Amino acid sequence: MIQNASRRGTSVQITIENRDTGEAYPWPKGGHVTSEATRRVGGLLRTETRMGHELWESCPQGTAEEFEEHAARLLSDRTDVSGQDLRAADWRTLWSTLCDVENDEKGEKMAEKKTKETAAQRNKRLREEIAANIERVRSLAEAENIESTQKLSEETDALIAQLPARERNKLRQQLNEAGQAREKLPEKRKAEAPATLATQDFAAEVEDGEALMLRGRDLVVQAMRHSDEGASITKQAAEVLLDIRIKARDKDGNPDLALRAPGSRNAAMAVYDNAVKVVAKSTDWERFKLDKERSKVKRSVRYHLQNLMADYLKALAHDTEEAAAERERYKNILKDAAQEDVPKVLAEHYKVSLVAPLEKEKAKYHAALESGDRAKAQEIVQGSAAEEAGEDPDAMLRTTVKELKKSVKHADPETLEHASDEVKEALRKDLEAVVRRAREILAAIM
């Protein structure tokens, strides 16, 4: 039978007693029937925390009352929660659920308080990681592991860009010196190395090499200045950089598609470095914007370069005079390989993929369509477009949420309710479209 029942707000707690055993227990398990208002407010709170807002830092959580006061104010500022839901929600249940509260003989208290990494802690962690990476780059360069050196150098450069501007130049100089460690080895150790046919100075050794590098530089400059048109320009820049790789030579005298030789790698890096110098002289951009645009352009160029590389290698199997002439460049690698096997042999030699990113995306897109998941298919298309344009997904998400928050922060629903019917009718569809888009974004990051 029901022994007693109590109500707080719109939540009900019932205690049931077993007549035979005398045992009493709450119903349902957990003691409360969660109201619709509590569910809605709880969902908003969970969303806010998943999206990285400082809810836990700015909300005192020692008691349910403190949590209710501050969380309600934050939700009012950041979401479209109704005042009715805030008043009707069971805040004690939300507090105990979201803040991991446990009871002891002194009463209810928090078991654990969430903390966020401070800027100073983050910078300290970055400095330590960068220092370790620079030493690793030095070791890889001395061992002539060019591909790994280049990859780790790029990753470390991205970490350096996250530090204050005053620290970056010195660290980038250290990183650059580490990447050239082998060139500074004692003469005795250099003498032990076998003779090389690798490109040392691309501009001087390769016919039209300087013109090719200048062409690449100018395209990168255009892409940085006109980021809205960057995708088409960066594809042209990728074509130039592929040409540089084909014309440069590795230590065995073969085309340096993987940029293993220092001269080849320096030529490719000079395209970006010289572009930044040109843009810096012709604009008033601060270093942060220069680094940001450079990184964006490099991501887009890398995407197009992977597609172009796959297409180029596969075209070498074609039965044409042009393909036959190109195959001659790789005769030391191909030896007696059958014509149809040329792409596979070269892909294995240079450790590159014959499946272009665009092909992978198309395959995922069609698979999503066949499974009936149109939302997933659309998400793949949008991600492909962002990668092609060199857009940083993290930066895009931060900017989107920041702009949405700024737009709706001061839009009080109770005030807007009194807008004229004409304005409401005219803007309702636009607002519904924004809400749908916001839900799609939220679903994508869950």
N, C-alpha and C positions, 0 to 999 in steps of 0.2 A: 504494500500500500504506500501512498505518498505520505511521507512523514512531515515534510515542510517544503515550501516553495518561496523563493525570493526573486525580486526583479530589480535590476539596475539599468536605467535607461531603457534600451530595447532588448537587453539580454536577460534570459531567464535561467535561474539555477534551481534544480529540483533534487531533493533527496528522497530516495526510495528505500523503504524498510522491508526486509524479508520476514513475514510473519512467523515462519517456522524456525528460522535460525536467529532472528533478531538483528541480523547484519544489516547495516545501512550503507548506502553508497550513492555518489552523485550520478545524475543522468543529464545529458549524455556524458561519455567519458571526457574528462577535462573540466566538467562542471558547468559549462555554459553552452547555450545555443547561440551561435554567432549570428548577429543580425546582418541584414543587407548593408546597412550603413557601415558596420564594423568591417565587413569584407571589402567594401569599396575603399575605405580609408586605409586599410591594411595593404591593399594592392598598390595604392599610390605611394605609400611609405616604402614598400619593397622596391618599386620602380625607381624612386629617388635614390635609394642607396646603391642599386645596381649601376646607375648612371654616374656614380662617383661624386655625388653631391656631399657636402660636408655636414650631413644631418647629425652624425654621431659626435662630431667635434663641437658643434654649436648648440647641441641640446643637452642640458644637464639631465641625467637619467637616474639620479639617486632615488627618486620616488616617482610613482605613477602620476601624481599631480604635476610635478615639475616637467616630466616628459610630455604630458598632455598640453601644458601651456605653451611650451616652445615648439613642439612638433606641429601643433595646430596652426601656429603663426607662420611657420615655414611653408606648410602645405598651402596656406592661403596665398602666400606670395608667389609660390612656384607652380601651382596646379590650378585646375578649374574645379576643385572640390567645392561642394555647396556648404553653406553654413549649417544647414539642417543635418547633413551627414556628420559634420564635426561635432555637433551637439549630441547627436543620437549614438555615436560610436561608443563602444565599450573600451575605454582607454586603458583600463587595468589589464584586460586581456591582451591588447596590443603591446603594452609595455612589457608584460611578462614573456610574450612570444618573441618580439623583435629584439629585446635587449638581453635575452638569456638570463633572466632573473632567477635566483634560487632562494629558498627560505632557510632561515636558521632561527635559533631561539631569540635573537635580537630583532627579528623582523625581516622584511624583504629587502634585499640589496642586490646589486649587480654582481654577476659572476665574473664578467670580463668587460673591460672598456675598450672599444675599438679605438685605434690610433692611426694617424696618417703620417707618412714619411714627410718630414719637414724639408724645406728647400735646402737647408744646410746639410742635412743627412743625405739627401739625394745627390748633391754635388760631391760630397765626400765619397759616396759609393761610386759615382761616375769616374772620379779621378783615379781611384784605386783600380777600377776595371780598365781604364785607358792605359795606365802605367803598365799593367800586366800584359795588355794587348801589344803595346809597343815593343816590349821585350820579346814577345812571341813573334812579331813581325820581323824583328832583327834575326832571330834564329832561323826562320823560314827563308829569309832572303839569303843568308849565308849558305843555306843548304840548297839554294837555287830552286826552291819549290815556288815557282813564280805564281802559279794559279792561286795557291792558298795565300801567298803573300798579298796578292791583289785583293782577294776577297776579304781577308781580315783587315786590310788597310781601309777599305771602303766602310766596313762595319765600324771600325774605330773612329773614322772621320765623322760618321753620323753621331756617335756618342759625344765627340768633341763639340759638335754643333749645339748640343744641349747645355753646355756650360756657359757661364757669362762670357761676353765678347772679349773682355780684357785677357782671358786665359787662352783663347783659341790659337792665336798665331804661334805662340811658343810651342804648344803641344803639336800643332800641325807640322812645325819645323822638325820636332823630334821624331814624329811619325815618318816624315819624308826621309830623314837621315837613316832611320832604321830600315826602311824599304830599300835603301841603296847600300846596305851594309857590305854586300859582297864586293862592291867596287872599292871599298876601303880596306879590304883584307891585305895583310902583308904581301909584298911582292913574291916571297917564297911560296906562299900558299897559292897565289894566282898562277905561278909558273907551273904548278902541279896540274892545273886544269888543262884539259885538252883544247886544242885550237878550235875556234868557233867560226861559223859562217853567219852568225846572228847579226841582224841589223844593229848598228851602234848609234848612227845618227840618221834617222829616217829622211829628214829634209835634205841632207847633203847626199845621201847614197842612192835614194830612189828617184827615178826620173819623174819629174813633176811632183815630187814628194812635198815640197814646201807649198805649192799651189793647192794640193789636196788638203793639207792641214789648215790653210787659210780659208778654204771653202767650208770645211767643217766648223772652224771658229765662227765664221760669219753666220752660219745657220744656227748655231747655238745662241749667238747674240740675238738673232731674230726671235728665237723661241723664248728666250728670257724676257725680252721686251714686250712680246705679244703673246702672253700665256693663253689668251682665249683662242688663238690660232695655232697653239703649240703642237698639237697632235700631228698635223700635216707637215709642219716644218721639221719636227724631230724625226719623222720617218726619213726625210731627205738627209738629215744629219747621220742617221743610222746607216744609210747607204754609203756615205763617205767613210764612216768608221769601218765598215766591212771592207771597203776598198783598201783602206790602210792595212788591215790585217792580211789581206790577200797579197799585197805587194811587199810587205815587210817579210823578213826571213828569220827563222829560228836558228839555233846553233848548228843544225844539220843542213841548213840551206833551203828548207822547205817553207812554204807560206806559213806565216805565224798567226794562224787563226785564233789561237788561244792566248796570244800576247805573252808568250813565255820569255822572250828576250827583253832586256831592259830598254833597248832602243825603241822597240815596238811599243812597249807599254808607255814609255815617256812621250812618244808621239801622240798616242791616244789621250793621255792626260793633259798634254799641252793644248789640245783643242779646247778643253773646258777651261783650263787656267787662263789662256789668252782671251777667251770669250769674256770671262769675269772681269779681266783688266779693262777690256774695251767698254763694257757696260758701266763699270765703276767710274771711268773717266767721263762718260757721256751722260750720266744721270746723277741725281743726288741721293741715290739709295744708300741706306746704311748697310753695314756688313751683314746683319741678320737677314735682310731682304735679299741681298746678293746670294748668300748661302742657301736660303730657302728656294730661290728660283733655280739655282744651279742644281740642287738635289732633285727638284721636280723634273727638270729637263733630263737629267741623267736617268731617272727611273723610266721616263717615256722612251728615251733612246734605247735603253737596255731591252725594253719590251719589243720594240720594232726590230732591234738587231737580232734577237732570238728568232723571230719569225723569218727575217731575211736570210739568216744563216741556214736554217732548215730548208728553205726554198732553194737556196744556192747549191747546197750539197746534193739535194735530190735531182736538181737539173743537170748535174754532172753525169747522170746515167743516160741522158737523152742521146739519141743517135743523130747528132748535128755536128757541123764543123766547129761551131763555137764551143760546144761541150767538149769535143775532142781536144781542142786547143787548151782549154782550161784543165783538162785531165793531165796534160803534159807537165803542169806545174807540180803535180803530186806524184810523179813517176817513181821517186825514191821510196814513197810510202806504199803505193799501189802494187808495185812489182807486177805479178802476173794475175792480179785480181780481175775477175770477170766484170764486164762493163756494168751489168745490173747490180753488182755488189759494191760498186765504188762508194755510194753514199754511206753505206753501213761501215765499210772499212775506215773511211775518213772520220766518221762520227765517233767510232771507238778510239781512233788515234788521238783525236783532239778533245775527247771526252765532252762532246756536245750532243744535244738531243735532236733527233730527226723529226720529232713531234713538236711542232710550233705551239706556243701558248694559245694562239688563236684557234688552232685545231682542237686543243684540249677543251677550250671554252665552248666551242661549237658542239663537241660530243656531249658535254655536261648539259648544255642547253636542250639538245634534242632528247636526251634521256629524261630530263625533267618534264618536257612536254608530253612524252609518251606515257609517263606515269601520272599525267593529269595535274601536276603541280605547276600551274602557271605562275604562281607567285615566285617560286624558286627559279623558274626560267627567266623571269624579269630581273630578279636579283643578280643572276649570272651576267645578263646583258649589261646591267648598270655597273657591275664590278669590272667587266672587261673595258667599258668605256673609260672608267676612272683610271685603270692601269695604263691604257693607251695614252691618256692625257698626262700621265705622270703624277696623278693626284695621290696624296697621302691619305689613306682611309682614316687614320687616327685624327689627323688635323681636320679632315672634312667633318667627322662626327662632332669633334669639339666645337667647331665653328657653327655647325647647324644647331646644336643644342643651345649654344650661347645666344645665337640670334633669336631662336624661338623664345627662350626665357625673357630676353630683353623686350620682345614684341608684346608678350602677354602679361608681363609682371604687373603692370599698372592698369590692366583691363579688368575692372571689377564687374563680374557677371550681374550683380544686383543693379548696378548703374546702367549697364548695357541693355538690361531688360526693358528699360524705358525708351529705347531708341524707336524712331518712327517705323511703322509697318513697312513703308516703302524701302527704307534703307535695309531693314532686316531681310526682306524678300530679295533684294538685289544682291546681298552679300552672303546669304545663307549657303548657296551652292559652293561659293569659293571657300568658305570656312569649312564646309564638310569635306572638300577636297584636301584641305590642309590637314584636317584631323585624320583622314584616311592615310595620307602620306606619313604622318607622324606615327600611326600605328604600324605601318609597314617597316619604318625605321626601328621602332621598338622591338618588333618581332625579329628583325635581323640581328639585333645585338643581344637577345636573350640567350 
